[in-house]
């Protein structure tokens, strides 16, 4: 009968094959007394260290790929993945042990080697977890270190953070994480501010250290001084030493300038008040070259000076570049050491390790006797302490591809929320954390049709409106409202199924609505109309002439007050009719002249006064002419006084000539 063997059965057969070497029993599968070992979340020696390759660098994630052995061929991925792991390495420094600590971000089985199942684990610092989360969110009134602390703090103990920054960093009014991972966002902010980081490792934890100057670095314990010992020069073995050293210089700029514009300091900004420049003498006696960039993303000259200095130092740090190889096991990025015994005296000075890569291999766990062996090699980069180190800004800011829309927001119960510039606040559709209130964004400037010194146009978007937001140079940190749009909750003032020819500017009374002012144009052929409504008062000021021409009819209803500071001329092509419900009063400071081509007639009931070109006719049931002093009636030719009844002439003296 044929029996199909499982993987475990075949593995056990291999362990007990006939050519089994009894000397293997002298080399137990444990890591005690070995120069390098691994600590995992599993029991001791379930996983054994075989080899490791990895790298770390200032301002970058470290990565260590650890190859492992085990007599257990069924180690579960879930028992290792996401758990802490530490590679422990003995150094030649007295009593010093080095740890490579991190979180297992990838783990799997890779096959067999002899009696052992083989596995491979990738170790990253806890900061790597930030690559697995992305977001769109807004930070307001926080400095870069504060923002980084808040983002990293959300990951708890996985990202232990320590700050050794010396510089003072401004509070940012508005800072946006837009469609980028937490890791990209944090690293981008740090680079822009001139801050970098490195990691320190312990037996059970590692710490991310923020730095911005050499004072944030210490000499490496046991490696304050490291000798140069090149086999190619026949040097005797002096233990841990630098075995290869290559130093080179590179031409770099010696000046870095920035500029920006602050609308709240417009005159000063326009005249160069925000220009900032930093200078460092060119290395190796080279000519001076200038770098300039805009915008610098600052609104205070002092902040611009600090940013320009950081950029300049990042370039200056590239003037000298050192590549080296060493068998010294304790060197790491972020540590300081002093080189000694190099044949070039100018190389014997202090250096900062900026990057390192490692290859570590342990001897087999089977075989005949002898002390366990270890192969170790480290390749590193360093820069002289004379050269400032700052990170080169390599991470691009996210770019908003075109305009977006957002909703105008403000305090509860208000209809209009603005400041002295007519700015508004908005809730972006991508902002999951905003509460649609006055804290949802920074103040956004609103583009107007005209904007002069005390003159121009001004319309303030109101709470609840949907506005179009553009971004200066696509930068999410620099939003600008450029328009308003209608939507299903805010429809146009007139239904467009029958009012396509209507153009209007219609307001809404605030607060509460239920009224409006409007300037409306109807362009339908044959029905053209200009309509103006004042919800309450209508005031018009004409400082010189006011000319009104009416081709057909003028109809005016309601109260109206017109104030004219100078002359008024009214020219009517045909008739004018004025109907007054009650009284009319006309008062002139000097003269009133009424002129007609044919006649002027005044009527009250059956009485009338009619003035014609050659005659004035007065008609009434009774006519009374009374003069408080003298009355004169004079005719150039004949005067006719005629009474149908009695005529009475009376006076103290009556003279008839």
TITORVEX-748733 format. One line per field, with one value per residue (C-alpha): residue number from 1; x, y, z. Coordinates in nm, 4 decimals, decimal comma. Each point is the difference from the previous one (the first is absolute). Last residue first. Layout:
N
k: c(NUM ...)
east: c(X ...)
north: c(Y ...)
up: c(Z ...)
END
This chain:
657
k: c(657 656 655 654 653 652 651 650 649 648 647 646 645 644 643 642 641 640 639 638 637 636 635 634 633 632 631 630 629 628 627 626 625 624 623 622 621 620 619 618 617 616 615 614 613 612 611 610 609 608 607 606 605 604 603 602 601 600 599 598 597 596 595 594 593 592 591 590 589 588 587 586 585 584 583 582 581 580 579 578 577 576 575 574 573 572 571 570 569 568 567 566 565 564 563 562 561 560 559 558 557 556 555 554 553 552 551 550 549 548 547 546 545 544 543 542 541 540 539 538 537 536 535 534 533 532 531 530 529 528 527 526 525 524 523 522 521 520 519 518 517 516 515 514 513 512 511 510 509 508 507 506 505 504 503 502 501 500 499 498 497 496 495 494 493 492 491 490 489 488 487 486 485 484 483 482 481 480 479 478 477 476 475 474 473 472 471 470 469 468 467 466 465 464 463 462 461 460 459 458 457 456 455 454 453 452 451 450 449 448 447 446 445 444 443 442 441 440 439 438 437 436 435 434 433 432 431 430 429 428 427 426 425 424 423 422 421 420 419 418 417 416 415 414 413 412 411 410 409 408 407 406 405 404 403 402 401 400 399 398 397 396 395 394 393 392 391 390 389 388 387 386 385 384 383 382 381 380 379 378 377 376 375 374 373 372 371 370 369 368 367 366 365 364 363 362 361 360 359 358 357 356 355 354 353 352 351 350 349 348 347 346 345 344 343 342 341 340 339 338 337 336 335 334 333 332 331 330 329 328 327 326 325 324 323 322 321 320 319 318 317 316 315 314 313 312 311 310 309 308 307 306 305 304 303 302 301 300 299 298 297 296 295 294 293 292 291 290 289 288 287 286 285 284 283 282 281 280 279 278 277 276 275 274 273 272 271 270 269 268 267 266 265 264 263 262 261 260 259 258 257 256 255 254 253 252 251 250 249 248 247 246 245 244 243 242 241 240 239 238 237 236 235 234 233 232 231 230 229 228 227 226 225 224 223 222 221 220 219 218 217 216 215 214 213 212 211 210 209 208 207 206 205 204 203 202 201 200 199 198 197 196 195 194 193 192 191 190 189 188 187 186 185 184 183 182 181 180 179 178 177 176 175 174 173 172 171 170 169 168 167 166 165 164 163 162 161 160 159 158 157 156 155 154 153 152 151 150 149 148 147 146 145 144 143 142 141 140 139 138 137 136 135 134 133 132 131 130 129 128 127 126 125 124 123 122 121 120 119 118 117 116 115 114 113 112 111 110 109 108 107 106 105 104 103 102 101 100 99 98 97 96 95 94 93 92 91 90 89 88 87 86 85 84 83 82 81 80 79 78 77 76 75 74 73 72 71 70 69 68 67 66 65 64 63 62 61 60 59 58 57 56 55 54 53 52 51 50 49 48 47 46 45 44 43 42 41 40 39 38 37 36 35 34 33 32 31 30 29 28 27 26 25 24 23 22 21 20 19 18 17 16 15 14 13 12 11 10 9 8 7 6 5 4 3 2 1)
east: c(-6,1115 -0,2036 0,1302 -0,1579 0,1164 -0,0366 -0,0871 -0,2894 -0,0855 -0,3003 -0,1318 -0,3524 -0,1219 0,1384 0,3283 0,2371 0,3463 0,1650 0,3560 0,1241 0,3548 0,3111 -0,2054 0,0890 -0,1480 0,1877 -0,0447 0,1680 0,0393 -0,1372 -0,1235 -0,3079 -0,1337 -0,3085 -0,1652 -0,3267 -0,1685 0,3331 0,1733 0,3269 0,1158 0,3440 0,0517 0,2656 0,2103 -0,2454 -0,0288 -0,3056 -0,1076 -0,2834 -0,2902 -0,2535 0,1865 0,3555 0,1707 0,3303 0,0573 0,3197 -0,0341 0,1563 0,3812 0,0272 0,2426 0,0117 0,2671 0,0528 0,2431 0,2054 0,0175 -0,2637 -0,2773 -0,2452 -0,2523 -0,2301 -0,2825 -0,2085 -0,0054 0,2354 -0,0268 0,2819 -0,0362 0,2796 -0,0474 0,2497 0,3815 0,0563 0,3205 0,0536 0,3025 0,1180 0,2589 0,2164 -0,0169 -0,2958 -0,1777 -0,2837 -0,2371 -0,2513 -0,3050 -0,2221 -0,0947 0,1618 -0,1249 0,1780 -0,1431 0,1199 0,3560 0,1201 0,3260 0,1526 0,3011 0,1570 0,2650 0,2641 0,0558 -0,2848 -0,0770 -0,2765 -0,1627 -0,2570 -0,1321 -0,1532 0,0221 0,1405 -0,0944 0,1409 -0,1309 0,1475 -0,2303 0,0030 -0,3314 0,0090 0,2921 0,0711 0,2894 -0,1421 0,2497 -0,0237 0,1520 -0,1337 -0,0321 -0,1600 -0,2473 -0,1212 0,3573 0,0601 0,3072 0,0650 -0,2093 0,0863 0,1675 -0,0861 0,2391 -0,1859 0,0193 -0,3242 0,0027 -0,0122 -0,3100 -0,2475 0,1639 0,2681 -0,2047 0,0892 0,2070 0,2520 -0,0062 0,1739 -0,0719 0,0420 0,3140 0,0961 0,3609 0,2131 0,3359 0,3753 0,0542 0,3755 0,1863 0,3732 0,0911 -0,1431 0,2735 -0,1116 0,2191 -0,2499 -0,2989 -0,3469 -0,3242 -0,3434 -0,2750 -0,3122 -0,2072 -0,1135 0,1450 0,0110 0,2456 0,0958 -0,0507 0,2304 0,0944 0,2566 0,0988 0,1856 0,3394 -0,0981 -0,1556 -0,2206 -0,1897 0,0698 0,2076 -0,0762 0,2830 -0,0293 0,0189 0,1365 -0,2153 -0,2642 0,0249 -0,2941 -0,2295 -0,0544 0,1349 0,3191 0,1442 -0,0962 0,1364 -0,0342 -0,3095 0,1793 -0,1763 0,0546 0,0943 -0,0538 0,2057 -0,1491 0,3289 -0,1313 -0,1250 -0,2871 -0,2856 -0,3425 -0,3172 0,0677 -0,1854 0,2868 0,3389 0,1352 0,0010 0,0253 -0,0179 0,2800 0,0692 0,3282 0,2313 0,2725 0,2348 0,0758 0,3720 0,1553 0,3306 0,2992 0,2338 0,3667 0,0852 0,3696 0,0322 0,2293 0,3602 0,2423 0,3553 0,2829 -0,1131 0,1192 -0,2566 -0,0501 -0,1106 0,0260 0,0714 -0,0042 0,1287 -0,0428 0,0776 -0,0551 0,1368 -0,1379 0,2842 0,1258 -0,1833 -0,1057 -0,2934 -0,3487 -0,1184 0,1780 0,2127 -0,1626 -0,0134 -0,0314 -0,0078 -0,0725 -0,0775 0,0655 -0,1075 0,0717 0,2822 0,1187 0,3741 0,2793 0,3575 0,2937 -0,0707 0,2196 0,2944 -0,0020 0,1649 -0,3047 0,1060 -0,3187 -0,3645 -0,2294 -0,3530 -0,3505 -0,3298 -0,3163 0,0373 0,1561 0,3469 0,0230 0,1193 0,3347 0,0988 0,0148 -0,0570 -0,0051 -0,1590 0,0510 -0,1693 0,1082 -0,1937 -0,3330 -0,0523 0,0192 -0,3100 -0,2090 0,1515 -0,1245 -0,3492 -0,0054 0,1285 -0,2656 -0,2644 0,1298 0,0186 -0,3529 -0,1271 0,1648 -0,1508 -0,3532 -0,2632 0,1433 -0,0477 0,3256 -0,1824 0,2286 0,3560 0,3475 0,3414 0,3216 0,3471 0,3260 0,3273 0,1910 0,2643 -0,0440 -0,3444 -0,1990 -0,0494 -0,3442 -0,2760 -0,3675 -0,2495 -0,3546 -0,2348 -0,3138 0,0200 0,0723 -0,1967 -0,3102 0,0110 0,0151 -0,2914 -0,2093 0,0530 -0,3363 0,0262 0,3240 0,2241 0,3028 0,3736 0,2905 0,3757 0,2761 0,3673 0,3179 -0,1058 0,1810 0,3048 0,0786 0,2823 0,1110 0,1099 0,0535 0,0973 0,0379 0,0845 -0,1188 0,0715 -0,1104 0,2993 0,3465 0,1092 0,3293 -0,0110 0,1488 -0,1201 -0,2607 -0,1166 -0,1073 -0,0190 -0,1525 -0,0594 -0,3322 -0,0302 -0,3129 -0,0964 -0,0707 -0,3215 -0,0797 0,0587 -0,3234 -0,2328 -0,2699 0,2679 0,0870 -0,3158 -0,3644 -0,0997 -0,3071 0,0710 -0,2157 0,0352 0,0407 -0,1332 0,0668 0,3774 0,0721 0,0375 0,0521 -0,1512 0,0704 -0,1965 0,0117 -0,1132 0,0563 -0,3591 -0,0807 0,1625 -0,2004 -0,3261 0,0703 0,0950 -0,3240 -0,2192 0,1742 -0,0362 -0,3630 -0,0676 -0,1001 -0,3330 0,0182 0,1509 -0,0683 0,1684 -0,1589 0,1138 0,3360 0,1582 0,3623 0,2910 0,2711 0,3211 0,1666 -0,1569 0,0739 -0,3489 -0,0847 -0,2746 -0,1077 -0,2012 -0,1496 -0,0849 -0,3098 -0,0624 -0,2118 0,3018 0,1797 -0,2548 -0,0148 0,3770 0,0544 -0,2536 0,1668 0,3482 -0,1316 -0,1630 -0,3755 -0,2618 -0,2153 0,0333 -0,2292 -0,0760 0,0123 0,1385 0,2258 0,0893 0,2320 0,3155 -0,0450 0,0736 0,3590 0,0476 -0,0021 0,3503 0,0310 0,0930 -0,0387 -0,0133 0,1174 -0,0532 0,1919 -0,0939 0,3000 0,1572 0,2037 -0,1249 -0,3691 -0,2583 -0,0874 -0,2567 -0,1572 0,0100 -0,0500 -0,0454 0,1764 0,0294 0,3333 0,3204 0,3580 0,1803 0,3683 0,1713 0,2804 0,1845 0,3382 -0,0227 0,0682 -0,3681 -0,2528 -0,3059 -0,3631 -0,2577 -0,3363 -0,3541 -0,3292 -0,3287 -0,1893 0,0563 0,1435 -0,2856 -0,2259 0,2553 -0,0208 0,3167 -0,0699 0,3438 0,1240 0,3708 0,0532 0,2314 -0,0220 0,0954 -0,0357 -0,0664 0,0579 -0,1556 0,0568 -0,2412 0,1596 0,0907 0,3541 0,0692 -0,0436 0,0902 -0,0493 0,1380 -0,0360 0,1128 -0,0849 -0,1671 -0,2057 -0,3784 -0,1464 0,3140 -0,1765 -0,3798 -0,1782 -0,0382 0,3503 0,3573 0,2783 0,3616 0,3494 0,3298 -0,1198 0,0390 -0,3614 -0,1736 -0,1445 -0,0148 0,2546 0,3451 0,1432 -0,2985 0,1069 0,3088 -0,2198 -0,0223 -0,3216 0,0774 -0,2861 -0,2729 -0,1589 -0,0521 -0,0894 -0,2648 -0,1452 -0,0368 -0,1650 -0,2461 -0,0700 -0,0642 -0,2434 0,0846 -0,2341 -0,0196 0,0187 -0,1345)
north: c(16,0563 -0,1712 0,0479 -0,1826 0,1253 -0,2147 -0,2790 -0,1800 -0,1121 -0,2254 -0,1685 -0,1416 -0,2628 -0,1300 0,1760 0,1441 0,1502 0,0566 0,1358 0,1431 0,0540 -0,0586 -0,1247 0,0567 -0,1508 0,1000 -0,1312 0,1681 -0,1253 -0,3280 -0,0862 -0,2130 -0,1387 -0,2120 -0,1956 -0,1775 -0,2633 -0,0460 0,0641 0,1790 0,0339 0,1275 0,1012 0,0484 -0,3208 -0,1746 -0,0179 -0,1714 0,0371 -0,2248 -0,0431 -0,2781 -0,2353 0,1314 0,0516 0,1622 0,0361 0,0782 0,0601 -0,0406 -0,0359 -0,0357 0,1520 -0,0412 0,2117 -0,0274 0,2548 0,0230 -0,2545 -0,2088 -0,1948 -0,2422 -0,1817 -0,2729 -0,1400 -0,3166 -0,2840 0,1645 -0,0991 0,1336 -0,0247 0,0662 0,0033 -0,0416 0,0047 0,0758 0,1787 0,0476 0,2018 0,0109 0,2414 -0,0300 -0,2046 -0,2127 -0,1983 -0,2229 -0,1487 -0,2576 -0,1436 -0,2444 -0,0258 0,1545 -0,0515 0,1849 -0,0498 -0,0057 0,0878 0,1159 0,1956 0,0737 0,2269 0,0642 0,2727 0,0343 -0,1710 -0,2468 -0,2027 -0,2615 -0,1551 -0,2790 -0,1092 -0,3384 -0,3118 0,2113 -0,1546 0,0792 -0,1546 0,0556 -0,1335 -0,1388 -0,1630 0,0287 -0,2376 -0,1659 0,1846 0,0433 0,1661 -0,0017 0,2137 -0,1258 0,0714 -0,2726 -0,0993 -0,2958 -0,0785 -0,0578 0,2093 0,1266 0,0966 -0,2085 0,1441 -0,0167 0,0887 -0,1081 -0,1115 -0,1306 -0,1419 -0,3625 0,0710 -0,2651 -0,3329 0,1919 0,0322 0,3332 0,0662 -0,2778 -0,3133 -0,0481 -0,3488 -0,1687 0,2025 0,3509 0,1142 0,2752 0,1386 0,0360 -0,0848 -0,0322 -0,2867 0,0064 -0,3054 -0,2317 0,1254 -0,0217 0,2993 0,2134 -0,2215 0,0544 -0,0252 0,0172 0,0792 -0,1793 0,2327 -0,1146 0,2945 0,3049 0,0930 0,3675 0,2244 0,2995 0,1947 0,2772 0,3056 0,0724 -0,0739 -0,2240 -0,3427 -0,0734 -0,3100 -0,1566 -0,3064 -0,1120 -0,0483 -0,3116 0,0200 -0,3273 -0,3070 -0,1941 0,2092 0,2322 -0,2998 -0,2940 -0,2442 -0,0916 -0,3473 -0,1695 0,2805 -0,1202 0,2116 0,3117 0,2059 0,3695 0,3221 0,3449 0,3109 0,3446 0,1657 0,1391 -0,3428 -0,2263 -0,2163 0,0667 -0,1943 -0,0589 -0,2419 -0,2441 0,1540 -0,0174 -0,2030 0,0497 -0,3358 -0,1213 -0,0415 -0,0994 0,1638 -0,1754 -0,2867 0,0650 -0,0630 -0,1879 0,1484 -0,1804 -0,2016 0,0660 0,2905 -0,0698 -0,0739 0,2197 -0,0605 0,2844 -0,0628 0,0329 -0,3266 -0,1792 -0,2068 -0,3731 -0,2871 -0,3611 -0,3528 -0,2537 -0,3542 -0,2845 -0,3712 -0,1973 -0,3305 -0,2325 -0,1397 -0,3394 -0,3278 -0,2069 0,0946 0,1266 0,3468 0,1520 0,3102 0,3430 0,2509 0,3778 0,2414 0,3602 0,3308 0,3403 0,3608 0,3459 -0,0807 0,3326 0,0578 0,1323 0,0433 -0,1876 0,0568 0,3104 -0,2064 -0,2193 -0,3281 -0,0783 -0,0862 0,1267 0,0582 0,1517 -0,1300 0,1445 -0,1908 0,0851 -0,2836 -0,3026 -0,1249 -0,2780 -0,2992 0,1321 -0,2123 0,3096 0,1280 0,3662 0,2612 0,3656 0,2938 0,3600 0,2885 -0,1767 0,1513 0,3437 -0,0759 -0,0989 0,2936 0,2431 -0,1423 0,0250 0,3581 0,0973 -0,1489 0,1899 0,3272 -0,0503 -0,0511 0,3263 0,1790 -0,1004 -0,1356 -0,3388 -0,2443 0,0747 0,0616 0,0288 -0,1302 0,1406 -0,1715 0,1985 -0,1124 0,1236 -0,1130 -0,2933 0,0286 -0,3582 0,0711 0,3112 0,2354 -0,0350 0,2489 0,0248 0,2304 0,1072 0,2255 0,0778 0,3805 -0,0031 0,3080 -0,2004 -0,1727 0,3296 0,1440 -0,3149 -0,0737 -0,1717 -0,1421 -0,1784 -0,0730 -0,2285 -0,0002 -0,2376 0,0232 -0,2590 0,0901 -0,2082 -0,2464 -0,3320 -0,1413 -0,3491 -0,1388 -0,3589 -0,2330 -0,3758 -0,2123 -0,3774 -0,2255 0,2296 -0,1813 -0,2739 -0,2123 0,1439 -0,2579 0,1241 0,2408 -0,1223 0,2957 -0,2035 -0,1383 0,3517 0,0887 0,3386 0,0370 0,0743 0,2535 0,0602 -0,3535 -0,1625 0,1947 0,1817 0,3722 0,1891 0,1719 0,2645 0,2682 -0,0579 0,1808 -0,0538 -0,3220 -0,2111 -0,3363 -0,3045 -0,2493 -0,3770 -0,2587 -0,3298 -0,0433 0,3591 0,1850 0,3673 0,1259 0,3038 0,3063 0,3118 0,3603 0,2728 0,1276 -0,1205 -0,3364 -0,0464 0,0892 -0,2409 -0,2809 0,0353 0,0208 -0,2870 -0,2199 0,0925 -0,0988 0,2649 0,1047 0,3491 0,0683 0,3700 0,2680 0,3300 0,2713 -0,1660 0,0785 0,0819 -0,2310 0,0930 -0,1915 -0,2332 -0,3306 -0,2926 -0,1476 -0,3559 -0,2101 -0,3578 -0,1222 -0,3420 0,1233 0,1767 0,0320 0,3154 0,1631 -0,0011 0,2390 0,2208 0,0153 0,0831 0,2827 0,1355 -0,0169 0,1853 0,2752 0,0154 0,2690 -0,2153 -0,3560 -0,1165 -0,3483 -0,2275 -0,3381 -0,2933 -0,2929 -0,2917 0,2057 0,1191 -0,3556 0,0570 0,2351 -0,3127 -0,0728 -0,2624 -0,3683 -0,2393 -0,3658 -0,3071 -0,3635 -0,3225 -0,3445 -0,1703 -0,3460 0,0947 0,3285 0,0031 0,2182 0,3730 0,0408 0,3429 0,3314 0,3645 0,3072 -0,1404 0,2977 0,1422 -0,0397 -0,0333 -0,0227 0,0487 -0,1436 0,1779 -0,1588 0,1163 0,1208 -0,2969 -0,0170 -0,2753 0,0135 -0,0501 -0,0063 0,1125 -0,0878 0,1618 -0,1483 0,1061 -0,3383 -0,2589 -0,2091 0,0778 -0,1516 -0,3325 -0,1984 -0,3419 -0,1371 0,0137 -0,0855 0,3626 0,2177 0,3718 0,2500 0,3600 0,2822 0,3303 0,3263 0,3480 0,2736 0,3260 0,3330 -0,1061 -0,3348 -0,3700 -0,3146 -0,3731 -0,3455 -0,2695 -0,3586 -0,3281 0,0985 -0,2731 -0,0095 -0,2265 0,0908 0,1803 -0,0163 0,2034 0,3797 0,0189 0,0478 -0,0718 -0,0887 0,1202 -0,0710 -0,3434 -0,1135 -0,1193 -0,0072 -0,3515 -0,2822 -0,2172 -0,0442 -0,3190 -0,2018 0,0954 -0,2115 -0,3095 0,0731 -0,1440 -0,1898 -0,2397 0,2645 0,0950 0,3751 -0,0561 -0,2508 0,2594 0,2479 -0,2614 -0,0731 0,3732 0,0562 -0,2923 -0,3491 -0,1794 -0,3655 -0,2707 -0,3444)
up: c(-1,4477 0,2737 0,3483 0,2945 0,3406 0,3111 -0,2360 -0,1599 -0,3529 -0,0121 -0,3099 0,0271 -0,2415 -0,3296 0,0685 -0,2642 0,0386 -0,3402 -0,0184 -0,3311 -0,1244 0,2100 0,2908 0,3621 0,3166 0,3147 0,3560 0,2963 0,3572 0,1356 -0,3477 -0,0461 -0,3302 0,0425 -0,2812 0,0544 -0,2138 -0,1767 -0,3344 -0,0646 -0,3617 -0,0943 -0,3654 -0,2664 0,0227 0,2235 0,3748 0,1412 0,3590 0,1010 0,2354 -0,0500 0,2374 0,0336 -0,3366 -0,1077 -0,3736 -0,1882 -0,3715 -0,3427 0,0071 0,3755 0,2520 0,3769 0,1711 0,3743 0,1442 0,3186 0,2823 -0,1657 0,1685 -0,1616 0,2160 -0,1228 0,2069 -0,0090 -0,2527 -0,2470 -0,3679 -0,2222 -0,3783 -0,2444 -0,3783 -0,2845 -0,0133 0,3666 0,1068 0,3753 0,1090 0,3607 0,1370 0,3133 0,3197 -0,1076 0,2721 -0,1112 0,2536 -0,1107 0,1633 -0,1854 -0,3652 -0,3114 -0,3553 -0,2843 -0,3494 -0,3616 -0,1046 0,3395 0,0142 0,3400 0,0433 0,3384 -0,0055 0,2711 0,3326 -0,0440 0,3134 -0,0026 0,3021 -0,0120 0,3391 0,0865 -0,2143 -0,2830 -0,3324 -0,3436 -0,3214 -0,3465 -0,2686 -0,3523 -0,0865 -0,3805 -0,0300 0,3342 0,1674 0,3495 0,2327 0,3785 0,2748 0,3289 0,3692 0,2043 0,2648 0,2022 0,1200 0,3700 0,0666 -0,2497 -0,3011 -0,3054 -0,3082 -0,3704 -0,2813 -0,3083 -0,3599 -0,1491 -0,3531 0,1150 0,2030 -0,1071 0,0820 0,1874 0,3141 0,1556 0,3131 -0,0868 0,2210 0,3349 0,1316 -0,3400 -0,0726 -0,1075 -0,0324 0,1548 -0,1114 0,0461 0,3669 0,0651 0,1669 0,0878 0,2127 -0,2660 -0,2382 -0,3645 -0,0877 0,1940 0,0694 -0,1448 0,1938 -0,1629 0,2484 0,1195 0,2155 0,3438 0,1885 -0,2244 -0,2724 0,0397 -0,3012 -0,0322 -0,3116 -0,0301 0,2001 0,3226 -0,1511 -0,2878 -0,0431 -0,3005 -0,1069 0,3383 0,0976 0,3549 0,2506 0,2110 0,3789 0,1354 -0,0003 0,1925 0,3168 -0,0755 -0,0344 -0,2317 0,2616 -0,1864 0,0541 -0,3260 -0,2187 -0,3598 -0,0734 0,1188 0,2668 -0,0552 0,1745 -0,1467 -0,0737 -0,0531 0,0957 0,3296 0,1052 -0,1021 0,1241 -0,1514 0,0781 0,3682 0,2282 0,0419 -0,0661 -0,3542 -0,3176 -0,3763 -0,1776 -0,2261 -0,3707 -0,1589 -0,2516 -0,1999 0,0769 0,3647 0,0299 0,2902 0,1136 -0,1376 0,2199 -0,0777 0,2299 0,0778 0,3692 0,2096 0,0983 0,0599 -0,1144 0,2492 0,1625 -0,3065 -0,1833 0,0041 -0,2183 0,1099 -0,1119 0,2812 -0,0131 0,2475 -0,0254 0,3195 0,1271 0,2669 0,2096 -0,1034 -0,0239 -0,3006 -0,2036 0,0578 0,1056 -0,2980 0,0397 0,0189 -0,2847 0,0283 -0,2951 0,0929 -0,1671 0,1526 -0,0479 0,1464 0,2441 0,1404 -0,0097 0,2226 -0,1218 -0,1517 -0,3675 -0,0298 0,1260 -0,3112 0,1033 0,2171 0,3540 0,1663 -0,0958 0,2611 0,0518 0,0179 -0,0116 -0,1922 -0,2453 0,1761 0,0920 0,2590 -0,1990 -0,1156 -0,2985 -0,2138 -0,3501 -0,0939 -0,2226 0,0860 -0,1703 0,0403 -0,1534 0,0547 0,3453 -0,1586 -0,2036 0,3027 0,1893 -0,2617 0,0116 0,3810 -0,0130 -0,2545 0,2278 0,3037 -0,1941 -0,1282 0,3536 0,1048 -0,3010 0,0976 -0,2373 -0,0961 -0,2861 -0,1865 -0,3237 -0,1846 -0,0235 -0,0561 -0,0043 -0,0390 -0,1014 0,1503 -0,1500 0,1564 0,2715 0,1217 0,1423 -0,0858 0,2938 0,1546 -0,0818 0,0923 -0,1704 0,0816 -0,1934 0,1972 -0,0114 -0,3708 -0,1034 -0,0870 0,3381 0,1898 -0,1961 0,0337 0,3667 0,0578 -0,3519 0,0955 -0,2976 -0,0075 -0,0623 0,0402 -0,0528 0,0357 -0,0322 -0,0181 -0,2639 -0,0104 -0,1750 0,1255 0,2102 0,0453 0,2787 -0,0296 0,3003 0,0193 0,2926 0,2765 0,3244 0,2383 0,0885 -0,0613 -0,2562 -0,1387 -0,2873 -0,3266 -0,2007 -0,1879 0,3343 0,0955 0,3687 0,0872 0,3695 0,1673 0,2798 0,2060 -0,0910 0,3382 0,0412 -0,3237 0,0405 0,0405 -0,2452 0,0509 0,0426 -0,3627 -0,1078 -0,1011 0,1734 0,0681 0,1667 -0,0801 0,2824 0,0004 0,2397 0,1757 0,0099 -0,0978 -0,3268 -0,0862 -0,3216 -0,2159 -0,0971 -0,2148 0,0397 -0,2608 0,0142 -0,3506 0,0729 0,3206 -0,1710 -0,2843 0,2389 0,1958 -0,3106 -0,1789 0,3087 0,0638 -0,3576 -0,2505 -0,1448 0,1521 0,3393 0,0358 0,2114 0,1023 0,2379 0,0522 0,3363 -0,0585 0,0839 0,2477 -0,0564 0,2483 -0,0960 0,2295 -0,0083 0,1002 -0,1543 0,0697 -0,2975 0,0762 0,3500 -0,1283 -0,3718 0,0414 0,1627 -0,3341 -0,1508 0,3099 0,0449 -0,3661 0,0267 0,3140 -0,1540 -0,3092 0,2046 0,0581 -0,0660 -0,2260 -0,1268 -0,2805 -0,1235 -0,3035 0,0984 -0,0686 0,2235 -0,0753 -0,0414 0,3589 0,1135 -0,1137 0,2966 0,2161 -0,1229 -0,2725 0,0149 -0,2925 0,0976 -0,1902 0,0860 -0,0486 0,1276 0,1451 -0,0230 -0,3045 -0,1366 -0,0725 -0,1755 -0,0021 0,2774 0,0442 0,1793 -0,0943 0,2211 0,3060 0,2322 0,1045 0,1930 -0,1209 0,3317 0,0825 0,3036 0,1840 0,2906 -0,1220 -0,3571 -0,2259 -0,0826 0,0642 -0,2240 0,1032 -0,2799 0,1342 -0,0988 0,0963 -0,1270 -0,3132 -0,1625 0,2403 0,1403 -0,2992 -0,2373 0,1802 0,0627 -0,1491 -0,0890 0,3554 0,0130 -0,0934 -0,2062 -0,0737 -0,2672 0,1148 -0,2435 0,1792 -0,1154 0,1392 -0,0976 -0,1087 0,1598 0,0814 -0,1599 0,0729 -0,1870 0,0088 -0,0480 0,2628 0,0428 0,1737 0,3280 0,1615 0,0385 0,2672 0,1913 0,2832 -0,0092 -0,2626 -0,0025 -0,1402 0,1178 -0,2483 0,0567 -0,0848 0,1718 0,1069 0,3591 0,0175 -0,3381 0,0179 -0,2513 0,1841 -0,1546 0,1550 -0,1228 -0,3481 0,0500 -0,0437 -0,3772 -0,1468 -0,3201 0,0683 -0,0139 0,3289 -0,0508 -0,3643 0,0999 0,2387 -0,2852 -0,2220 0,2772 0,0580 -0,3695 -0,0200 -0,1167 -0,2395 0,1023 -0,2692 0,0949)
END
